[in-house]
Amino acid sequence: MQITTKQLFDDARTHNAWQDKAVADETLHRLYDLMKWGPTSANCGPARILFVKSPQAKARLLPCLSEGNRAKTAAAPVTAIIGMDLAFYEKLPQLFPHNPDARSWFEGQPEAIQATAFRNSSLQGGYFILAARALGLDCGPMSGFDAAAVDAAFWADTSVRTNFLCNLGYGDPAGLHPRGPRLAFDEACRIV
């Protein structure tokens, strides 16, 4: 499979409307198998993903969303809840074995835990979107939800908290808005 920058960036769009076409579980497995190779600090990999597909799970999710996100999420074949495991450091002996003290960098350090989990799960969320696009899926990442309600509905009694949501499927181009502008290099970057 030849993947191009057009597929990942130039022609890729944020979708709000979806074709009535299912996403196979095997595709979701492959998506994770691709995204997991993206780098994170100390290979900590704090992202945890719930793929919301069933009508029952969607019914639990929709009340947690802002009104403007409900219809498009109801229509999306899959909604991924990208979470961050605040106990990610417990996996460091497995994920970062060449430094046996890595777990101690975080244990009892709530600010370091929160910052590292949020930063790295956000990175992994970016890899998730690129992996989905590489597999021919369209994405609709979003905020606009009650994180505490999503946590209560899906992550209760766990150390995982919600970072963001991403609708997945095969987008309907008829639902696209005109492409929004982006900042020019000189507006966003400096070389020093």
N, CA, C and O of each residue as an XYZ file, in Angstrom:
768
protein
N       0.841     -1.181      0.000
C       0.000      0.000      0.000
C       0.885      1.243      0.000
O       1.739      1.404      0.871
N       0.679      2.102     -0.962
C       1.417      3.354     -1.086
C       0.635      4.449     -0.362
O      -0.492      4.769     -0.739
N       1.236      5.018      0.674
C       0.598      6.100      1.433
C       1.312      7.392      1.078
O       2.542      7.449      1.064
N       0.545      8.413      0.795
C       1.124      9.674      0.354
C       0.810     10.792      1.338
O      -0.072     10.673      2.188
N       1.559     11.882      1.197
C       1.266     13.058      2.020
C      -0.107     13.620      1.685
O      -0.746     14.236      2.537
N      -0.570     13.415      0.451
C      -1.919     13.861      0.085
C      -2.958     13.147      0.945
O      -3.906     13.766      1.427
N      -2.773     11.837      1.134
C      -3.713     11.042      1.920
C      -3.668     11.430      3.403
O      -4.698     11.444      4.077
N      -2.487     11.741      3.896
C      -2.343     12.045      5.315
C      -2.628     13.500      5.648
O      -3.152     13.795      6.722
N      -2.289     14.427      4.730
C      -2.377     15.850      5.046
C      -3.095     16.688      3.983
O      -4.131     17.294      4.259
N      -2.538     16.717      2.765
C      -2.997     17.678      1.764
C      -4.477     17.542      1.423
O      -5.185     18.546      1.352
N      -4.952     16.329      1.211
C      -6.345     16.121      0.834
C      -7.222     15.667      1.997
O      -8.445     15.621      1.863
N      -6.620     15.333      3.128
C      -7.382     14.847      4.276
C      -8.178     15.996      4.891
O      -7.719     17.137      4.936
N      -9.359     15.673      5.353
C     -10.248     16.688      5.924
C     -10.853     16.176      7.219
O     -10.878     14.971      7.468
N     -11.336     17.089      8.037
C     -12.097     16.729      9.227
C     -13.540     16.527      8.801
O     -14.173     17.435      8.263
N     -14.052     15.330      9.046
C     -15.405     14.990      8.586
C     -16.428     15.137      9.689
O     -16.167     14.858     10.859
N     -17.623     15.592      9.271
C     -18.770     15.755     10.164
C     -19.974     14.953      9.702
O     -20.963     14.846     10.426
N     -19.901     14.391      8.512
C     -20.984     13.567      7.963
C     -20.374     12.254      7.500
O     -19.221     12.202      7.072
N     -21.178     11.186      7.593
C     -20.627      9.851      7.407
C     -21.469      9.019      6.473
O     -22.697      9.103      6.475
N     -20.789      8.207      5.669
C     -21.478      7.217      4.852
C     -21.960      6.095      5.776
O     -21.360      5.830      6.818
N     -23.030      5.457      5.381
C     -23.557      4.329      6.149
C     -22.759      3.085      5.767
O     -23.245      2.206      5.055
N     -21.537      3.035      6.253
C     -20.601      1.958      5.920
C     -19.830      1.597      7.186
O     -19.160      2.444      7.776
N     -19.926      0.354      7.593
C     -19.301     -0.095      8.839
C     -17.784     -0.086      8.743
O     -17.208     -0.193      7.661
N     -17.157      0.045      9.898
C     -15.708     -0.099     10.027
C     -15.468     -1.439     10.709
O     -15.956     -1.682     11.812
N     -14.721     -2.296     10.050
C     -14.467     -3.641     10.572
C     -13.593     -3.587     11.826
O     -12.708     -2.741     11.944
N     -13.854     -4.494     12.747
C     -13.029     -4.590     13.952
C     -11.568     -4.829     13.596
O     -10.674     -4.327     14.276
N     -11.321     -5.588     12.539
C      -9.948     -5.850     12.111
C      -9.235     -4.550     11.730
O      -8.034     -4.408     11.957
N      -9.969     -3.617     11.158
C      -9.392     -2.318     10.803
C      -9.009     -1.549     12.059
O      -7.975     -0.881     12.081
N      -9.824     -1.632     13.099
C      -9.511     -0.948     14.357
C      -8.282     -1.577     15.025
O      -7.461     -0.873     15.613
N      -8.164     -2.898     14.931
C      -6.966     -3.565     15.446
C      -5.729     -3.087     14.689
O      -4.700     -2.794     15.299
N      -5.826     -3.009     13.372
C      -4.706     -2.564     12.544
C      -4.353     -1.110     12.849
O      -3.177     -0.750     12.897
N      -5.370     -0.280     13.054
C      -5.162      1.122     13.390
C      -4.302      1.214     14.657
O      -3.303      1.933     14.681
N      -4.688      0.493     15.697
C      -3.895      0.515     16.927
C      -2.484     -0.030     16.689
O      -1.504      0.521     17.190
N      -2.394     -1.117     15.919
C      -1.081     -1.714     15.664
C      -0.143     -0.757     14.942
O       1.074     -0.867     15.090
N      -0.678      0.178     14.165
C       0.148      1.202     13.528
C       0.491      2.322     14.503
O       1.657      2.693     14.644
N      -0.525      2.861     15.174
C      -0.304      4.049     16.014
C       0.598      3.780     17.193
O       1.270      4.697     17.666
N       0.639      2.544     17.689
C       1.406      2.253     18.902
C       2.905      2.446     18.712
O       3.638      2.564     19.694
N       3.379      2.480     17.451
C       4.804      2.631     17.189
C       5.274      4.081     17.226
O       6.478      4.333     17.184
N       4.352      5.038     17.303
C       4.762      6.433     17.404
C       5.472      6.691     18.725
O       5.086      6.125     19.748
N       6.502      7.532     18.727
C       7.280      7.738     19.945
C       6.534      8.515     21.025
O       5.745      9.416     20.739
N       6.807      8.138     22.275
C       6.366      8.877     23.454
C       7.559      8.964     24.392
O       8.498      8.177     24.277
N       7.530      9.908     25.314
C       8.662     10.058     26.232
C       8.794      8.807     27.097
O       7.808      8.301     27.633
N      10.003      8.326     27.222
C      10.313      7.102     27.976
C       9.436      5.932     27.528
O       9.185      5.006     28.300
N       8.972      5.982     26.274
C       8.115      4.928     25.730
C       6.925      4.631     26.645
O       6.486      3.487     26.765
N       6.407      5.695     27.294
C       5.392      5.508     28.335
C       4.021      5.106     27.792
O       3.259      4.458     28.509
N       3.681      5.465     26.561
C       2.438      5.031     25.921
C       1.204      5.088     26.804
O       0.589      4.048     27.039
N       0.807      6.273     27.311
C      -0.323      6.338     28.236
C      -1.702      6.289     27.585
O      -2.699      6.173     28.297
N      -1.793      6.373     26.271
C      -3.113      6.394     25.626
C      -3.836      5.066     25.821
O      -3.240      3.993     25.716
N      -5.114      5.162     26.104
C      -6.014      4.013     26.154
C      -7.209      4.394     25.289
O      -7.679      5.529     25.357
N      -7.698      3.482     24.491
C      -8.736      3.804     23.510
C      -9.930      2.889     23.697
O      -9.794      1.670     23.798
N     -11.089      3.495     23.741
C     -12.350      2.761     23.685
C     -12.986      3.060     22.341
O     -13.215      4.223     22.008
N     -13.270      2.033     21.572
C     -13.943      2.179     20.286
C     -15.436      1.968     20.534
O     -15.881      0.845     20.771
N     -16.187      3.034     20.478
C     -17.621      2.996     20.748
C     -18.334      2.708     19.433
O     -18.351      3.545     18.531
N     -18.927      1.509     19.330
C     -19.603      1.086     18.092
C     -21.054      0.679     18.313
O     -21.913      0.974     17.482
N     -21.329      0.017     19.405
C     -22.663     -0.563     19.601
C     -23.691      0.528     19.886
O     -23.349      1.580     20.426
N     -24.943      0.282     19.525
C     -26.001      1.251     19.842
C     -26.089      1.538     21.343
O     -26.365      2.669     21.742
N     -25.858      0.522     22.171
C     -25.935      0.723     23.619
C     -24.823      1.663     24.106
O     -25.064      2.542     24.933
N     -23.622      1.471     23.590
C     -22.509      2.328     23.988
C     -22.705      3.743     23.456
O     -22.415      4.714     24.156
N     -23.195      3.867     22.226
C     -23.481      5.216     21.680
C     -24.526      5.922     22.534
O     -24.423      7.126     22.767
N     -25.535      5.183     23.003
C     -26.582      5.774     23.839
C     -26.003      6.299     25.154
O     -26.512      7.276     25.703
N     -24.953      5.666     25.663
C     -24.283      6.162     26.870
C     -23.427      7.385     26.582
O     -23.282      8.264     27.432
N     -22.859      7.439     25.375
C     -21.953      8.531     25.033
C     -22.689      9.819     24.659
O     -22.292     10.905     25.083
N     -23.745      9.706     23.878
C     -24.389     10.907     23.319
C     -24.809     11.938     24.356
O     -24.632     13.128     24.097
N     -25.356     11.566     25.516
C     -25.715     12.599     26.500
C     -24.518     13.347     27.074
O     -24.691     14.413     27.665
N     -23.315     12.815     26.914
C     -22.101     13.455     27.425
C     -21.586     14.546     26.483
O     -20.691     15.310     26.843
N     -22.152     14.616     25.282
C     -21.652     15.529     24.252
C     -22.419     16.831     24.242
O     -23.578     16.890     24.652
N     -21.757     17.882     23.766
C     -22.477     19.133     23.524
C     -23.476     18.891     22.395
O     -23.281     18.007     21.561
N     -24.519     19.664     22.378
C     -25.598     19.473     21.400
C     -25.066     19.440     19.970
O     -25.533     18.638     19.161
N     -24.108     20.287     19.648
C     -23.571     20.360     18.288
C     -22.793     19.130     17.841
O     -22.538     18.961     16.648
N     -22.417     18.276     18.772
C     -21.649     17.076     18.428
C     -22.485     15.800     18.421
O     -21.983     14.748     18.025
N     -23.729     15.864     18.843
C     -24.513     14.638     19.007
C     -24.897     13.983     17.681
O     -24.694     12.780     17.519
N     -25.441     14.732     16.739
C     -25.934     14.123     15.491
C     -24.793     13.489     14.700
O     -24.925     12.366     14.213
N     -23.677     14.199     14.570
C     -22.563     13.640     13.789
C     -21.956     12.428     14.477
O     -21.485     11.510     13.806
N     -21.958     12.411     15.798
C     -21.425     11.265     16.534
C     -22.388     10.081     16.447
O     -21.954      8.934     16.340
N     -23.673     10.354     16.491
C     -24.660      9.278     16.339
C     -24.531      8.624     14.973
O     -24.727      7.416     14.839
N     -24.202      9.420     13.952
C     -24.105      8.902     12.585
C     -22.767      8.222     12.290
O     -22.677      7.411     11.368
N     -21.733      8.544     13.058
C     -20.406      7.973     12.807
C     -20.413      6.482     13.120
O     -20.972      6.071     14.137
N     -19.800      5.663     12.262
C     -19.745      4.231     12.541
C     -19.024      3.900     13.849
O     -19.382      2.944     14.537
N     -18.009      4.696     14.187
C     -17.214      4.467     15.399
C     -16.866      5.819     16.000
O     -16.587      6.779     15.282
N     -16.884      5.882     17.314
C     -16.310      7.030     18.018
C     -15.239      6.487     18.945
O     -15.516      5.644     19.797
N     -14.024      6.967     18.780
C     -12.927      6.558     19.651
C     -12.822      7.545     20.802
O     -12.740      8.756     20.596
N     -12.826      7.014     22.004
C     -12.532      7.828     23.181
C     -11.048      7.626     23.455
O     -10.611      6.543     23.844
N     -10.289      8.690     23.242
C      -8.851      8.634     23.486
C      -8.648      9.042     24.942
O      -8.853     10.196     25.317
N      -8.246      8.084     25.739
C      -8.024      8.337     27.154
C      -6.553      8.361     27.489
O      -5.696      8.011     26.678
N      -6.284      8.788     28.719
C      -4.910      8.804     29.231
C      -4.910      8.080     30.560
O      -5.674      8.413     31.466
N      -4.052      7.096     30.665
C      -3.954      6.300     31.884
C      -3.031      7.014     32.864
O      -1.833      7.148     32.615
N      -3.596      7.472     33.979
C      -2.801      8.173     34.981
C      -1.931      7.224     35.803
O      -1.150      7.665     36.646
N      -2.065      5.937     35.561
C      -1.173      4.940     36.175
C      -0.243      4.345     35.112
O       0.230      3.217     35.258
N       0.015      5.106     34.046
C       0.862      4.623     32.951
C       2.222      4.157     33.450
O       2.802      3.221     32.899
N       2.731      4.806     34.487
C       4.081      4.504     34.978
C       4.195      3.085     35.534
O       5.301      2.558     35.658
N       3.068      2.467     35.868
C       3.099      1.077     36.331
C       3.562      0.134     35.216
O       4.056     -0.959     35.491
N       3.402      0.559     33.955
C       3.819     -0.257     32.807
C       5.263      0.022     32.377
O       5.769     -0.640     31.471
N       5.934      0.991     33.010
C       7.291      1.335     32.585
C       8.283      0.182     32.719
O       9.164      0.067     31.867
N       8.195     -0.681     33.739
C       9.124     -1.824     33.735
C       8.998     -2.682     32.468
O       9.981     -3.267     32.015
N       7.811     -2.755     31.909
C       7.579     -3.505     30.666
C       8.001     -2.689     29.444
O       8.646     -3.215     28.537
N       7.637     -1.402     29.423
C       7.819     -0.577     28.232
C       9.182      0.117     28.152
O       9.629      0.479     27.064
N       9.832      0.300     29.279
C      11.123      1.011     29.336
C      12.093      0.198     30.187
O      12.611      0.699     31.185
N      12.344     -1.069     29.794
C      13.079     -1.999     30.659
C      14.545     -1.669     30.873
O      15.154     -2.162     31.822
N      15.125     -0.843     30.008
C      16.547     -0.559     30.169
C      16.828      0.424     31.304
O      17.989      0.678     31.624
N      15.771      0.983     31.919
C      15.961      1.821     33.101
C      15.022      1.327     34.198
O      13.850      1.700     34.220
N      15.520      0.499     35.097
C      14.660     -0.084     36.122
C      14.101      0.930     37.116
O      13.186      0.598     37.870
N      14.620      2.153     37.139
C      14.130      3.173     38.063
C      13.074      4.093     37.450
O      12.606      5.009     38.126
N      12.690      3.882     36.213
C      11.785      4.812     35.522
C      10.453      4.985     36.249
O       9.899      6.084     36.270
N       9.945      3.934     36.833
C       8.665      4.034     37.552
C       8.752      5.080     38.666
O       7.786      5.802     38.915
N       9.890      5.163     39.327
C      10.058      6.094     40.451
C      10.043      7.560     40.013
O       9.853      8.445     40.846
N      10.238      7.827     38.736
C      10.175      9.208     38.245
C       8.787      9.802     38.439
O       8.634     11.021     38.520
N       7.779      8.944     38.514
C       6.388      9.409     38.544
C       5.643      9.069     39.829
O       4.746      9.809     40.234
N       5.990      7.988     40.459
C       5.263      7.538     41.638
C       5.227      8.658     42.688
O       6.266      9.168     43.106
N       3.996      9.030     43.106
C       3.824     10.085     44.090
C       4.034     11.485     43.559
O       4.164     12.423     44.345
N       4.070     11.655     42.244
C       4.305     12.959     41.607
C       3.105     13.315     40.718
O       3.195     13.205     39.496
N       1.975     13.742     41.320
C       0.751     13.933     40.526
C       0.887     14.940     39.379
O       0.280     14.752     38.324
N       1.670     16.001     39.568
C       1.821     16.980     38.486
C       2.582     16.368     37.309
O       2.205     16.573     36.155
N       3.633     15.628     37.590
C       4.403     14.973     36.526
C       3.568     13.904     35.839
O       3.642     13.741     34.621
N       2.778     13.179     36.611
C       1.895     12.153     36.031
C       0.903     12.792     35.073
O       0.771     12.350     33.931
N       0.206     13.825     35.524
C      -0.815     14.486     34.704
C      -0.203     15.074     33.438
O      -0.716     14.861     32.340
N       0.888     15.812     33.589
C       1.517     16.453     32.423
C       2.008     15.416     31.420
O       1.806     15.572     30.216
N       2.645     14.367     31.904
C       3.188     13.341     31.013
C       2.078     12.549     30.341
O       2.152     12.265     29.145
N       1.050     12.191     31.102
C      -0.075     11.442     30.521
C      -0.794     12.273     29.468
O      -1.114     11.765     28.393
N      -1.053     13.552     29.762
C      -1.766     14.400     28.806
C      -0.931     14.644     27.557
O      -1.424     14.487     26.440
N       0.321     15.024     27.738
C       1.190     15.337     26.593
C       1.354     14.127     25.680
O       1.204     14.234     24.462
N       1.659     12.991     26.267
C       1.953     11.816     25.454
C       0.703     11.154     24.883
O       0.753     10.614     23.778
N      -0.415     11.180     25.603
C      -1.647     10.649     25.007
C      -2.129     11.557     23.882
O      -2.758     11.085     22.934
N      -1.842     12.852     23.976
C      -2.166     13.764     22.870
C      -1.310     13.450     21.652
O      -1.807     13.426     20.527
N      -0.014     13.208     21.880
C       0.852     12.764     20.780
C       0.293     11.499     20.147
O       0.194     11.395     18.925
N      -0.071     10.537     20.992
C      -0.603      9.286     20.474
C      -1.921      9.508     19.735
O      -2.222      8.792     18.779
N      -2.702     10.485     20.166
C      -3.923     10.827     19.443
C      -3.630     11.324     18.038
O      -4.370     11.021     17.102
N      -2.547     12.091     17.884
C      -2.126     12.523     16.551
C      -1.702     11.341     15.698
O      -2.051     11.259     14.520
N      -0.944     10.422     16.295
C      -0.562      9.214     15.556
C      -1.804      8.406     15.171
O      -1.867      7.826     14.086
N      -2.783      8.376     16.068
C      -4.042      7.661     15.818
C      -4.721      8.195     14.555
O      -5.159      7.420     13.705
N      -4.805      9.511     14.439
C      -5.447     10.133     13.280
C      -4.668      9.809     12.006
O      -5.272      9.484     10.984
N      -3.352      9.891     12.052
C      -2.552      9.573     10.869
C      -2.676      8.102     10.496
O      -2.763      7.771      9.313
N      -2.684      7.216     11.486
C      -2.858      5.791     11.199
C      -4.226      5.528     10.578
O      -4.338      4.741      9.638
N      -5.260      6.177     11.093
C      -6.602      6.010     10.529
C      -6.628      6.477      9.079
O      -7.172      5.789      8.215
N      -6.053      7.625      8.810
C      -6.008      8.131      7.440
C      -5.207      7.201      6.532
O      -5.578      6.987      5.378
N      -4.120      6.653      7.045
C      -3.308      5.727      6.254
C      -4.104      4.485      5.871
O      -3.848      3.877      4.831
N      -5.065      4.108      6.704
C      -5.901      2.934      6.427
C      -7.145      3.266      5.607
O      -7.990      2.402      5.374
N      -7.253      4.520      5.171
C      -8.388      4.916      4.347
C      -9.605      5.373      5.123
O     -10.672      5.564      4.539
N      -9.466      5.552      6.429
C     -10.570      6.061      7.237
C     -10.529      7.576      7.280
O      -9.476      8.186      7.095
N     -11.673      8.170      7.522
C     -11.767      9.600      7.757
C     -11.977      9.824      9.243
O     -12.478      8.951      9.952
N     -11.585     11.010      9.707
C     -11.617     11.319     11.137
C     -12.372     12.610     11.399
O     -12.408     13.514     10.563
N     -12.965     12.674     12.564
C     -13.608     13.879     13.052
C     -13.261     14.082     14.516
O     -14.099     13.840     15.385
N     -12.014     14.532     14.816
C     -11.641     14.745     16.211
C     -12.427     15.907     16.809
O     -12.775     16.861     16.113
N     -12.703     15.811     18.113
C     -13.504     16.879     18.714
C     -13.277     17.007     20.213
O     -12.918     16.064     20.918
N     -13.510     18.225     20.645
C     -13.750     18.539     22.041
C     -15.268     18.675     22.125
O     -15.980     18.017     21.366
N     -15.771     19.497     23.012
C     -17.219     19.680     23.070
C     -17.935     18.509     23.718
O     -18.908     17.980     23.180
N     -17.440     18.114     24.881
C     -18.063     17.045     25.642
C     -17.752     17.276     27.111
O     -16.826     18.011     27.453
N     -18.525     16.648     27.968
C     -18.329     16.712     29.410
C     -17.389     15.569     29.792
O     -17.812     14.416     29.883
N     -16.129     15.888     30.011
C     -15.126     14.854     30.277
C     -15.459     14.047     31.526
O     -15.257     12.833     31.543
N     -15.959     14.692     32.560
C     -16.308     13.960     33.786
C     -17.434     12.968     33.511
O     -17.435     11.863     34.053
N     -18.388     13.356     32.675
C     -19.487     12.447     32.337
C     -18.993     11.276     31.494
O     -19.420     10.141     31.705
N     -18.092     11.539     30.537
C     -17.517     10.451     29.732
C     -16.716      9.519     30.632
O     -16.808      8.298     30.512
N     -15.934     10.098     31.531
C     -15.159      9.275     32.468
C     -16.076      8.384     33.293
O     -15.803      7.195     33.459
N     -17.167      8.955     33.812
C     -18.100      8.185     34.643
C     -18.785      7.084     33.829
O     -19.025      5.988     34.336
N     -19.091      7.380     32.583
C     -19.812      6.412     31.745
C     -18.909      5.300     31.213
O     -19.373      4.182     30.991
N     -17.620      5.598     31.005
C     -16.751      4.634     30.326
C     -15.490      4.238     31.083
O     -14.963      3.149     30.855
N     -14.999      5.075     31.965
C     -13.734      4.771     32.643
C     -13.908      4.630     34.161
O     -12.913      4.654     34.886
N     -15.131      4.485     34.659
C     -15.371      4.406     36.105
C     -14.510      3.315     36.726
O     -14.314      2.248     36.145
N     -14.006      3.604     37.906
C     -13.195      2.651     38.673
C     -11.914      2.240     37.943
O     -11.406      1.137     38.143
N     -11.396      3.139     37.093
C     -10.105      2.910     36.443
C      -9.233      4.145     36.668
O      -9.695      5.154     37.200
N      -7.992      4.054     36.263
C      -7.068      5.194     36.347
C      -7.026      5.980     35.043
O      -6.155      6.830     34.857
N      -7.957      5.704     34.144
C      -7.977      6.366     32.831
C      -8.941      7.549     32.862
O     -10.022      7.472     33.446
N      -8.529      8.641     32.222
C      -9.368      9.831     32.067
C      -9.382     10.203     30.591
O      -8.429      9.934     29.860
N     -10.474     10.823     30.167
C     -10.663     11.162     28.760
C      -9.811     12.358     28.357
O      -9.752     13.363     29.065
N      -9.148     12.233     27.201
C      -8.402     13.338     26.603
C      -9.274     13.992     25.526
O      -9.629     15.164     25.653
N      -9.625     13.248     24.468
C     -10.503     13.782     23.426
C     -11.232     12.654     22.734
O     -10.953     11.480     22.980
N     -12.172     13.008     21.861
C     -12.965     12.046     21.101
C     -12.644     12.194     19.620
O     -12.266     13.270     19.157
N     -12.802     11.095     18.882
C     -12.567     11.139     17.437
C     -13.549     10.213     16.738
O     -13.500      8.995     16.910
N     -14.442     10.800     15.949
C     -15.325      9.982     15.126
C     -14.514      9.386     13.985
O     -13.605     10.021     13.450
N     -14.861      8.149     13.623
C     -14.159      7.426     12.567
C     -15.160      6.798     11.615
O     -16.258      6.402     12.005
N     -14.758      6.719     10.368
C     -15.564      6.035      9.376
C     -15.147      6.458      7.992
O     -13.998      6.821      7.741
N     -16.112      6.401      7.104
C     -15.910      6.807      5.717
C     -16.750      8.053      5.527
O     -17.978      7.992      5.463
N     -16.071      9.180      5.438
C     -16.759     10.462      5.412
C     -17.590     10.664      4.166
O     -17.294     10.137      3.093
N     -18.635     11.442      4.344
C     -19.485     11.857      3.238
C     -19.012     13.237      2.808
O     -19.205     14.203      3.546
N     -18.391     13.358      1.623
C     -17.853     14.651      1.192
C     -18.915     15.746      1.108
O     -18.582     16.929      1.183
N     -20.180     15.373      0.954
C     -21.249     16.379      0.887
C     -21.372     17.150      2.196
O     -21.925     18.250      2.213
N     -20.869     16.593      3.285
C     -20.963     17.252      4.578
C     -19.759     18.097      4.949
O     -19.693     18.627      6.058
N     -18.803     18.230      4.031
C     -17.605     19.015      4.340
C     -17.881     20.510      4.265
O     -18.612     20.986      3.396
N     -17.281     21.233      5.195
C     -17.268     22.691      5.139
C     -16.104     23.102      4.244
O     -15.205     22.293      4.014
N     -16.089     24.325      3.734
C     -14.895     24.782      3.017
C     -13.680     24.641      3.934
O     -13.774     24.846      5.144
N     -12.563     24.296      3.351
C     -11.354     24.082      4.153
C     -10.944     25.378      4.832
O     -10.835     26.423      4.190
N     -10.719     25.299      6.129
C     -10.309     26.472      6.891
C      -8.874     26.849      6.607
O      -8.056     25.992      6.274
N      -8.564     28.124      6.735
C      -7.193     28.567      6.499
C      -6.269     28.098      7.618
O      -6.728     27.730      8.699
N      -4.992     28.114      7.355
C      -3.960     27.804      8.337
C      -2.977     28.974      8.376
O      -2.872     29.739      7.417
N      -2.278     29.101      9.465
C      -1.262     30.140      9.585
C      -0.104     29.835      8.640
O       0.253     28.676      8.432
N       0.474     30.883      8.073
C       1.665     30.751      7.237
C       2.867     30.443      8.125
O       2.834     30.684      9.332
N       3.913     29.918      7.528
C       5.132     29.562      8.260
C       5.593     30.723      9.136
O       5.873     30.531     10.319
N       5.673     31.926      8.567
C       6.193     33.078      9.301
C       5.277     33.527     10.428
O       5.719     34.246     11.324
N       4.015     33.123     10.408
C       3.099     33.440     11.486
C       3.197     32.454     12.642
O       2.863     32.793     13.778
N       3.649     31.242     12.363
C       3.649     30.186     13.368
C       5.032     29.693     13.746
O       5.185     28.998     14.751
N       6.042     30.039     12.959
C       7.358     29.444     13.164
C       8.458     30.494     13.145
O       8.327     31.558     12.541
N       9.536     30.157     13.822
C      10.775     30.932     13.728
C      11.921     29.937     13.673
O      11.860     28.873     14.288
N      12.937     30.278     12.955
C      14.167     29.497     12.956
C      15.192     30.325     13.695
O      15.516     31.434     13.270
N      15.706     29.808     14.788
C      16.644     30.611     15.612
C      18.006     29.940     15.676
O      18.920     30.459     16.316
